[in-house]
Amino acid sequence: MSAQLLDGKFFASQIKEETRKKVEILKQQYDITPGLTVVIVGENPASQIYVANKHKTSLEMGVHSQVIRLPEQVSKEELLTVIDGLNQDPAVHGILVQLPLPEHIKPYESEILEAIQPAKDVDGFHPVNVGKLATGQEELVPCTPHGCIRLLELAGLPIKGKRAVVLGRSNIVGKPMFHLLLARHATVTVCHSCTQDLAAITREADILVAAIGKPKFVTSDMVKPGAVVIDVGINRVGDKKIVGDVDFDAVKEIASAITPVPGGVGVLTIAMLLYNTVKAAQIQHKVQV
Ligand SMILES: Nc1nc(=O)c2c([nH]1)NC[C@@H]1CN(c3ccc(C(=O)N[C@@H](CCC(=O)O)C(=O)O)cc3)C=[N+]21
């Protein structure tokens, strides 16, 4: 292996340590305990690991963590009522509605996400927060792309002036990743399912971010020698095993740095969620630590 392995746990531990200190200050100086509530509708097995990790990390940080489980069949109105209760609850600083939602309420996803008070939107999915990010005010930024940026920064990998290529244009990763990279002065190209001659574009990338949800989609012929490769994919193959969007074993021989899956970006996502929860508490109490 020639590439530097970007170990998510190592970088996440630094972010978590910063967050833990902020929680300590909020408690001691302001008597504020940041609180995070996750709402899960139905039984998505993939969501369970994520929720368990979030809960564990919250406890480590001293953040109050609550999970509300609603039955698969819950109506949109009932879900909106739950969200409204959380909006009103001063002990709840962060609200996260786990995606994907069950099929019958999927058509109302935007309405549901917009019901969350923007100051409590720790996912950064509310149009107010999306608009802020797009206009260069980074407040509550989506956790996964923000984690990718923090990873690059903590690893000392420069962004300014680099050619960055983002594979995927989702609201959760691709689009916010575009804004974050652009704000740090990269030249950014976003590719997607209709992009023609994809490999020719990805081969120009100094920083390649893969967020398409296709196992081992990025092969070594798509990567410029010396590129930094960030793998956002979490694809379940078989029962337990997860693989990224990047063919790690082949690409690691060509890249200068690469994130593994698991143990890469996913771990940072959780760290940034707790970071956002603490940020949300500061926004709501109008204090800065
Ligand atoms: N409203 C909402 N916000 C989200 O941020 C959100 C969501 N819904 N729905 C599901 C996806 C998925 N996601 C993950 C985050 C971290 C890991 C994670 O901790 N991964 C570890 C462990 C993986 C494993 O062992 O399965 C790793 O990559 O090493 C996984 C998955 C957040 N999501």
The ligand as an SDF file (V2000), in Angstrom:
LIG
                    3D

 33 36  0  0  0  0  0  0  0  0999 V2000
  -31.3370   11.9910    9.2750 N   0  0  0  0  0  0  0  0  0  0  0  0
  -30.2790   11.2210    9.0340 C   0  0  0  0  0  0  0  0  0  0  0  0
  -29.0250   11.6820    9.2280 N   0  0  0  0  0  0  0  0  0  0  0  0
  -27.9320   10.8960    8.9960 C   0  0  0  0  0  0  0  0  0  0  0  0
  -26.7800   11.3420    9.1590 O   0  0  0  0  0  0  0  0  0  0  0  0
  -28.1470    9.5420    8.5770 C   0  0  0  0  0  0  0  0  0  0  0  0
  -29.4840    9.1090    8.4100 C   0  0  0  0  0  0  0  0  0  0  0  0
  -30.5110    9.9600    8.6270 N   0  0  0  0  0  0  0  0  0  0  0  0
  -29.7370    7.8420    8.0140 N   0  0  0  0  0  0  0  0  0  0  0  0
  -28.7050    6.8620    7.8690 C   0  0  0  0  0  0  0  0  0  0  0  0
  -27.4040    7.4980    7.4270 C   0  0  0  0  0  0  0  0  0  0  0  0
  -26.2100    6.6010    7.6250 C   0  0  0  0  0  0  0  0  0  0  0  0
  -25.3720    7.2620    8.5950 N   0  0  0  0  0  0  0  0  0  0  0  0
  -24.2610    6.6870    9.1820 C   0  0  0  0  0  0  0  0  0  0  0  0
  -23.3930    7.3740   10.0010 C   0  0  0  0  0  0  0  0  0  0  0  0
  -22.3390    6.7600   10.6200 C   0  0  0  0  0  0  0  0  0  0  0  0
  -22.0880    5.4170   10.4410 C   0  0  0  0  0  0  0  0  0  0  0  0
  -20.9490    4.7780   11.1320 C   0  0  0  0  0  0  0  0  0  0  0  0
  -20.7060    4.9630   12.3060 O   0  0  0  0  0  0  0  0  0  0  0  0
  -20.1650    3.9420   10.4390 N   0  0  0  0  0  0  0  0  0  0  0  0
  -19.0840    3.2080   11.0250 C   0  0  0  0  0  0  0  0  0  0  0  0
  -19.5300    1.8220   11.4520 C   0  0  0  0  0  0  0  0  0  0  0  0
  -20.1720    1.0750   10.3340 C   0  0  0  0  0  0  0  0  0  0  0  0
  -20.6000   -0.3440   10.6410 C   0  0  0  0  0  0  0  0  0  0  0  0
  -19.8950   -1.0630   11.3450 O   0  0  0  0  0  0  0  0  0  0  0  0
  -21.6760   -0.7050   10.1070 O   0  0  0  0  0  0  0  0  0  0  0  0
  -17.9570    3.1350   10.0120 C   0  0  0  0  0  0  0  0  0  0  0  0
  -18.1560    3.5290    8.8610 O   0  0  0  0  0  0  0  0  0  0  0  0
  -16.8890    2.6750   10.3850 O   0  0  0  0  0  0  0  0  0  0  0  0
  -22.9280    4.7000    9.6160 C   0  0  0  0  0  0  0  0  0  0  0  0
  -23.9960    5.3230    8.9970 C   0  0  0  0  0  0  0  0  0  0  0  0
  -25.9580    8.4480    8.9620 C   0  0  0  0  0  0  0  0  0  0  0  0
  -27.1280    8.6430    8.3260 N   0  0  0  0  0  0  0  0  0  0  0  0
  1  2  1  0
  2  3  2  0
  2  8  1  0
  3  4  1  0
  4  5  2  0
  4  6  1  0
  6  7  2  0
  6 33  1  0
  7  8  1  0
  7  9  1  0
  9 10  1  0
 10 11  1  0
 11 12  1  0
 11 33  1  0
 12 13  1  0
 13 14  1  0
 13 32  1  0
 14 15  1  0
 14 31  2  0
 15 16  2  0
 16 17  1  0
 17 18  1  0
 17 30  2  0
 18 19  2  0
 18 20  1  0
 20 21  1  0
 21 22  1  0
 21 27  1  0
 22 23  1  0
 23 24  1  0
 24 25  2  0
 24 26  1  0
 27 28  2  0
 27 29  1  0
 30 31  1  0
 32 33  2  0
M  CHG  1  33   1
M  END
$$$$
